[in-house]
Amino acid sequence: MNCFVQTVISLFLGVFCTSCAVLSQNTLELYLSPGGADNNPGTITQPLLTFGAALDKAARSKQQDITIYLRGGAYKFDAPVRINDPNWGSGKSLTISGFGNEAAQLSGTEFINAAAITATGKNSAGTLDVYSIPPDRYPGLFHPLTERGFGWPLKKQSTQLYIDDKPLTLTQWPATGKMNVDSVISAGDRHDKSSALPEFIYTGGDHFRLFGSEAGNLWVEGILNYGWAKEFLPVRQLNTGNRIIVLDTTAVYGVSSSYKNGKGTRSGFDQEKIRGFKICNVPDFSGIPFTWYFDKKSNRIYFSVPANYNIKKIAYTKFSDPFFLLENAGNITIKNLAVSNTLGNGIEVKKCHHIQLSKLNISQTGLRGVDVQSSDGVKIDHTIIANTGADGIYLSGGDLRTLSSCNYIVSGCDISGFSRLYYCNTPGISLNTVGAVVENCFIHDAPDQAILISGNNNAIQKTHIRSVCYDFSDIGAIYSGRNPSNLGNTVKENLFEDITGKNSSQFVAAVYIDDGSCGFLIGNNVFVACGTPVKDKENGFGAIHINGGFNNKIEANTFINCDRLLSGGVWDIKKWNSFLASGDIKQKLFMKTDQNSRQLYKTQYGALLDSSISDNSSMPRNNFVSNNSFINARQIDFNSSYRFSGNAKNSLLSISGNKKLTAEKIKMVKPLLSRNAMNILKSAYPF
């Protein structure tokens, strides 16, 4: 996907004042350049240097429409651009934009003088050159490692080094594969206040004996319990003789054995098969170049490159704030810029209105690419977001009590490589919203889920989701769960492709409606090679999996080479009533205690609301499957609560090697596709 850089032609229709270029009585243009100076007037020929100077001139200007243009070049950031002024939005508008087709790059990197590094020799095999850096010579170079992962609060992340623009990763052992938890001495469950620290016996790792004296310097990274709960936790003690590890903090769900009959195991969805861990920050490069570790004893960072590699430049991410922090402001557009390298979020928007983020390229963030909260009327369009530590885009807004819409739109964006540091539950797009729309996006190639939905009246449409969910189990590319009052959500006219997980131990769906959620419309989508392959498991998830909820409609979809189409189903009345009575569900079903909200929900959703929160055992609970097409399917459903009507199945056609669809393969199924399915596939694979 291109960056959609827009050419801007500035027509100077006015005259220059002494401090700026005025286009008309109500329009002002200011210019920044890496070679500018803040005592310049801010014209195209005499640009300013800093945002602070430009915003100061803009705030003092009487003009209503102000544009700050960034000329091409690299802009080094050591502080965020803060716009916290209610004047923006009360009659005044501000646009911050790259100029024409000149590439303006906002970066939080700092360069290291090559003379500051010390060559310490080669690895034992002679395949790597090893160097060290004293971090105290470069403030901000080393940030202590911190706990992270599922269930952990987001914190600004630790050191990020680059050699010739290639990011270095933390050393880990084993280099391939994983170590396993043989048996559990103490689970160390964070939810159990009486639990001791996690302590367990591990298997594998003979070479690991070499690291016994490094216990206070080592970290565990892995899935220690449920298949979605990956964590990064410090090691307190390591007894290599007895193969015992004690962690220095409790795990979010405690530690469970990697073996089905192991001491301390928890079963379900074959989760023991996906459990396992690696040891990180080990003083051993395992023959892997472009890795690093921090040694407490010597207070030095060590890193590796291929033997005889000529290092041209060394850099690290020093900046730890958002590049733009917008608060209590409105009528602001930021466009045509590239921003990269922060240990925090890329852009933050809080309590704002009428904000547009357009044609940006956001990459290498320690946390989220874009974080929008408590705002109204925010649009993010034609933006590339890649390699974020947590969510690509996080959206929170709208009012669940009044069902007032947040009016957020995400359109035409390319989002990939998210969840790099925080693993699961930090998706491409996180919707904690009422009335948000995601459309015409491409979300792909990441270990976690594409979109999480929590809220009402959200729409996912005309979006291509491919090759996600490949590291975890019991997840879905689009996921929603644990609130039966989250109604009115739609998933329409999307293409889901290659969503099966990496191996047979994973339960993965393209659309997963979990834990009692109800009232979804899943319509006119195309699913290609999605769900757990039948050849790998007798049981597993279909392309669509519903766990407990009902009144979900699955209609006019096309399933191509999905071994298992649908799975799951409604719960029995005993389990449903127990679910409704649980504490967290009572909190979420606020309309049970708020009469105004309850009436509002009843007016908008009618019988759907009544059935979704009813404990009436005689009320029918079904999910409805109508007018779908199944091509090359093996299994359709596992639960009698699905109600089928008008579906057309063709299992005679076989498309071999079909995980990656091609135009040629589409032509083979063309006679069987609806016009809508054809249009969806053409948008991704023109033919």
N, C-alpha and C positions, 0 to 999 in steps of 0.2 A: 504494500500500500504506500502511495506517495504521501508526502507531508502536506500536500495541497497548499503549497506556498503561493500566496496571492500577490500579484503585481499591483502595486499601488502607484498611481500617477497623481502627484500633487500639483494642482493648478493654483498658482499664487495669484489670487484675484484682488487681494487687498494691498496694503502697504506695510512696510516694516515699522514697528515702533522701536523705541530705544532698547527694549529688553527682549523682544520676541518677534516672531513672524505672525502677523495677523492676516487671516484670509478674508474675514468679513467682520462685521460688528459683533457677531455672536460665535465666531470660530477662531480657535487658536491652535497653531502647530508648534511643537517644541521638538528638538532633536538631541539625541544622545549619541556619543561615540566613544569607544575605548581611548581614542586620542584627543578627546575634548577636554574642556576646562570649565569649572563651575563659575568662573568670572566671565565666561562668554555669554552672549545674549540668548543662545539656544536656537540659532537659525541653522539652516542646512549647511551653510558654509562655516559657521562658528558654533559648533554644537557644545552642549554641556557634557560633563563627565558622569555625574551620578544621578540616580533617581531622586535623592533627597532634594537636590537643587531644582530639578524639573518639577517635582510635586509642590515645592514651595512657590515657584512661579505660577503654577497652575492654580493653587489655592488662592493666591492674591489677584488672579485675573478676574476681570468682570465678564469675560466671554463665557458662554453657556456650554459650548461643545469644544472639548479640548482633546487633542491627540498628541501623545508622546511617541515619536518614532525612534527606533533604535537602528542606527546604521550597522552594517555588518561588522563582525569581529567577536572576540571573546570578552565577556564581562565577568570578572571575578567577584564572587559574592562572599561577604563576611557578615552580613546582616540582612534580614528580610525587608522587602518593600512593604511597609505597613500603611494601609489606607483605612483609617478609622475616623471617618468624618461624615456625619449625616448630611452635610451640604452636597456630597455626591449622591444624587438621587432625588434631591429636592429642587429640581429644575436644571441642575448641571449634569453633564455626562462626561465621562473620561474614557478614552481609548488608549491602550498601550499596545504598540504593534511594531513588528519588524518592518523595515523600510523596503518596499519593492521586493525584489528577489534576492536582496542581500541577506546572508545568513547571520543572524544574531544569536549567539550561544551564551546562555547564562549558566555558569558553572561554579560548583562549590569545591573544586579541586585546588590543591596546593602542590607545587612541584618540589622535589627533593634534589638537592645538589648531589651529583654522582660521587663527588669527593667525600660525602658523608657516609657512604656505605663501605663496609669492610668485607672483602672476600675471605671466607673461612674454609675454603677447600671444596672438595667434591663429595658426593655420596659414595657409599662403599662400592657400588657398581660402576662408578665413574660416568654415569649418564646425566648427572645434574651438577651444576655449579650452585654453591650455597653462599649467601651473603647475609650480613646482619646490619641493623640500623639501631642506633641508640635513640629511642623515642623522645627522650627529654630534650633533644636538640630541636625538635619540631613540635611546638605546642599544638595539641589537638590530634597528633598522629595516632596515639594509642588511647582508646577508650576501653575500660575494663569490660570483659565479656559479661553478659547478663542473661538471666533466664528468659526464655521466649518459647513460643509455641501455642498450641491450643489451650485456651483458658487463661493465658497469661496476659496482663495488660500490656498495651503497646508502649515501648520505651525507645528512645532514640538509640540507634544501634551502634555497634562497636566498629573498630577499625576497618576501613576498606582501602586496600592498596591496589595500584595499577602499574603494570610494566608495559610500556608502549601501548597504552590504552586498553590492555587486557586485564580484567579484574582478577585478583588473586583470591583463592578460596582457602579456608582454614584446613590445616592438615587433619586427616582422619585415618583411623585404622579399624578394620581392614580397608584397603583401597577399593576392593570390590566385595560384594556380599555383605554379610552382617554377622554379629555375634548374637547369641540367644540367651534368654533367661531360663535356666534349667529348673530351679525351684526358688520359692519366695520364702525368706525368713521373716521379713516385715514388709507389708504392702506399702506403707507410707502414703495412704490415701489422704489427699488434702481435705476431703469432705468429712473425714473422721478425726475429730480434734484430739482423740486419745491415742492416735496412731503414732508409732515411732517413725524415725526416718526410714526411707526405703532401703532395704537390705536384701540382697539376693545372690544366688550362686549362678555364675555364667558358664556357658559352654563355648568351646572354640577359643582361640587366642593364645596359643603357645608363645608366639612371638611377643605377646603382650606382657610377658614377665619382665621384659626390659624396662617397662614404664612404671614399675611398682613405686619407686621413690618419687614419682611425679604426681602423686594423687591430688595434691592441692592445686595442681595446675591443669588438671584434665576435666573434660566435660563429656557427658553422655548425650548423644543425639539419636532419637529413635521413637518408635511406637511401642510403648510399654504396657498398654492395655487395649482400649478400644481402637478399632481400625482407622479412626479419623484423628486420634489424639496424639499427634507427634509433638515431642518436647525436646528442649535443649537445657540440660540441668547439670550443675556442678557435682563433681565427685569429692566426697570427704575422705573416704578410706578405700584403699585397694590392697587386698591380700591375695597376691598372685599364687601363693602356695595352696591355699584353700579355694581359690577362684571366687572370692567374695568381693562384691562392690557395695559400699554404703554411699548413698547420695547425700548431698548437703542440704537438700530441701525436699519437702514432700512433692509427689507427682500429682497431677490434677485428678486422676482417677486411681492412683496407686499403681503398683507394679504387678503384673500377672505373668505366669509362665508362658513360654513360647511353645509349649507342648500340651497336647490335648489332655493327657493324664498327669501332667506335671503338678507338683505341689503349688497351690496358690493360683491355679488357672481359672479363668472365666471363659465360658464358651459362648458361641453364638456367631453366626455368619463366618465360621471358620477363622475367627479373629486371631487365634493362636498362630496361624500360619503366616500372618502378615507382621506379627510382632518381631522385634529385634532392634538392635542398636549398633552404633559405631562409637568409638572413642575419638574425641576431637581435641585439638591443640596438643597433639602428641609430638614429641621431639624426634620425629622420623617422617621423611617425605614419601616413603613407600614408592620411590621411583617416579613420583608424579611431579611434573614441573608446574610452576606458577601457583604454588601453595605457600602458606606461611604459618608460623606459630609464634607465640609470645613466651619467653622464658623468664619467670619471675626472678630466679637467682641472679642472672646476669643483667636483668632489666633491659633485654634487647629483643627486637623482632628479628626472626630469621626467615628468609624466603628462598625459594628455589627457582631456577630457570634451566632450560636445557643446556647441556655442556657446550661451552664455547659460544654461547649466545651473546650477541652484541647488544647490550642494553642502551637504548637511545634516550629514553626518558622514564623517570620514576615519579609517580604522583600518588596522593592520597586524598580522601574526602575529609576536608576539615569542617565544612559548613554543616550545621545540624538543625537548621530552621527551615520553614517553608520559604520558597523564593518570593511568593506573594502571600500576604496575610490580609484578607479583607474582612473588616468587621463593621457592622452598623453603617453600611454604605449601600449605594445602589447606582444603577445606570452606568456600570463599568464593563468594558470589553477588553479582554487580553487576547491577542492573536498573533499568529505568524512568528512564534519564538520557539527556540529549543532550550529546555531547562534540564540539567542533569547533575547528579552527584550531590546529594544531601543525605545526612544520616537520619533525617526526619521525613516529614511529608513534603511533597512537591509544591502543592498549592493548597491553602486553607481558605474557606469561605464560611463565615459565621454571622448569622443574624443580618443577612443582606437581602436585597431584592434586585431583580432585573440585572443579573450578571451573565455574561457570555464568555466562555473560554473556547476559543476557536482556532483550529489549524495549529495546534501546539504539538511539540514532540517532547514528552516527559519520560525520563529514564533514570535508572540507577538511584532510586530512592530507598532509604533504609526502612521507611514505613509506607504510607499510602501515596499513590500518585496524586490524587485529588481527594480532598476531604471537605464535604459540604454539609453543614448542619444548621438547623433552625432558620432556614432561609425561604424565600419565595421567588419563583420565576428564574431559575438557574438553568442555562443551557450549555452543554458541553458537546461540541460537534467537531467532526473531521480532525480528531486529535489522536496521535499515536502515543500509547502508554506501554512501556516495556520495562521488565526487570525491576519490579517493585518488591520491597521486602514484605509488604502486607498487601492490602487490597489495591487493585488498580484504581477503582473509583469507589468511594464510600459516600452514600447519600442518606441523610436523615432529615425528615421534614414532613410537613402536613400534620394534621391533628386527628388522632384516632377517635377522640370523643365527639367531635363535630363532623368528621369525615371531610374536613376542608383540605383541598388539594395543595400539595407543595408546588405544583407546576414545574417540576423538573423534567428536562428532556436530555437524554444521551443519544446522540445521533451520528452515524457515520464514523465511529471510532474503531481503531484497531488496538486491541488490548491483548498482551501476551506476557509470559514470563513472570506473572504475579505470584504471590505466596512464597517468594524466594527464601525468606527468613522466618516468617511466622506460620508457614505450613498451611494447615487446614483451617477453614472458617475465615479466611481472608481472600475472598474470591476476586474475579475480574471486576464485577460490579456488585456491591452490597446495597440492597434497598431496604431501608427502615423507614418506609414512606407511605403516604397516601397519594395516589394519583400520579406516580412517576411513569415515564415512558422511556423504554429502551428500544431503539429501532435502527435498522440498517447498519449494525455493528458486526465486527469480526472478532470473536473472542477465541483464543486458541493457544495450544502448546504451553500448558502449565500444569503443575501437579494437583492443584486444587479445583474447586468448582467454579463454573463460569459466572453464575448469578445466584445470589441468595435473596429470597423475598421474605420480608416480615412487614406486614401492613396490608392495606386494602386498596382495591381499584387500581392496581399497577398493571401495566401492559408491556409484555416482551414480544416484539414483532419484527418480522423481516430481518432476522439476525442469523448469522452463520456461526455455529459453535463447533469446534473441531479439536480433537486430541487434548482433552482436559481430563481431570480426575485420575491421573495415571499413577499416583503414589499412595492412595488411600482406599479404604473399604467402607461400605455402608454410606455412600454418598451419591449425589447426582449432579449432573452438569447444571441443571436448574433445580434448586432445592428450596422447599418451604416446610415448616413444621412447628408443631406444638402450640397452635392457637386456632381453634375452630371458628373464631370470630373474624379471622383474616379472610374476608370474602371479597368477591368481585375481581379477582386477579385473572388475567388472561395470558396464554402463551400461544401465539398464532403466527402462522406463515414463516416459521423458522426452519433452518436446515441444521440438523444434528448429525455429526459424522465422526466415526472412529472413537466411540466412547465406550470402551470395554474394560479399562484397566490394563496394567502391564502383564499380569499373570493370573493364574487360576485361583489364587487365594482372595481375590477382590470381588466385592459385590458392588457393582456400579450401574447406575441408570442414567439415561439422558434427562428425564424429568422424574423427580422424586418428591412426592407429596407425603410427608412423614407425620407420624405421631398425631393423628386425629385432625389434620387440616382438611378443609372442605371447600366445595364451591368453586373449584378451578375449572376454567374452560381451556382445554388443550386441543386446538383445532387447526386444521389445514397445514400441519407441519410435515416435513419429510425427515425420516429417521433412516440413516444408512449405517449399518454395522454398529449398532448400539445395544447395550445390555450385556449381561454375563453370557458368554458362549456356552451353548448346551454341551458341546464336546468336552468342556472343562469341568462341568459340575452337573449333578442331577438337579440341584436346586440353585437358585441365584436370582438376580434381578432381571426384569425385562427392560426393554427400552423405556417403558413407563412403569414405575413402581409406586403403589399407594399403600401406605401403612396405617390402617385404622380408620381413615376418613371416608366420607361418602358425599353423594351429590356432586361428584366431579364428573365432567363431561369430556369424553375423548371422541372427537368426531372429525371425519373427513381428513384423516391423516394418511400418509403413505409410509409404509415400513418396507425397506429394501434390505435383504440380507441381515435381518435382526433375528438371531436364533430364537430368542424368547421375546415376545412382544409386550406382554403385560404380566405383572406379578403382584403379589400382595392382595389386599382387599380390606373389607371392613372388620372391625373388632366385634366380638359378641357383646351383649348388653352389660354383662358383669364387668368386663374390662373397660368398656366405655364409661360406665358410671364411676368406676374407680379413678379413671383418668380425669373426669370432670371434677371430682372431689379433691384432687391433689392441690397442694398449696400454690404452686406456681401457675397452674391453669386458672385457678380462682382469681389470681391477680390479673391475669391477662384478659379474662372475661369481665372487664370492668362494667359492661352494661348490665350485669346482674345486680350491681349496687348503684348504678347511675341511671335513674329512670329516664332522664332526658335523652341520654345516649341510646338506651335500649329502644326507645320509641323511634329515634332517628334511624337506627339500624333496621328496625322492623319496617319502616316506611320504604327504605331503599332496597332491602333484600327480601322482604316478605317471608314466605314460608321457608326459604333457605336458611334464614337466621333461626327460626323456631326449631327446625330439625337439627341444625348444627350444634345447638346447646341443650337439646332435649334429652332427658333420661327416661323417656317413654319407651317401654320395651316393645310396644305394638307398632311403633312407627317404622315403616320400611326403610332400610338403609342399603342403598345400592350406588354403584358407579355405572355410568352409562357409556357404552361403546357403540358408536353408530357411523355407518357410511365410510369406514376406513378400508384401505387397500393393503393387502399383505402379499409381498412378493418374496418368494424363497424363504418362507418361515418354517420353523420346526415346532415351536410350541407357542400357544397363544396366551393362555391364562392358567392360574392355579386356584382361583377362588370363585365360588358360585355367586358371589355378590356382584360380579360384573354382569351387566345386562346388554346382550348383543342384539343389534338390528341393522340390517342393510349393508353388512360388510362384504367385501369381495376379496376372496383369497385365491392367489395363484402360486402354488408351491412347485409347479413343474419347471419353472425357469430357474436355472442355476447360473450364478455369475461367480466364477472362481477368482480367487485372489482379489477380493473386492473391498478390502478395508480402505484402500485409497481409490475413490471413485474417479473415473475418467469420462471424458466426453464420449468415447467409444462405447463404454459400458452403459452410459445413459441411453445411447441410441438403441441398445438392445432391449431396454425396458420401455422405450418410448410408447409403444402401443398400449401399454398397461397403465400409463400415468395419466392423472387428471391434468387439466390445463393449469391449475394452481401449482401442482407438484412440478410440472415442466418449467413454469416460470421461476420457481424457487431454485431449481437445479441450474437453470440457464444463468442465473445471476452469479453463481459460483464457478460454473464450468461452461462457458459459452460454446455453443455448437450449432 
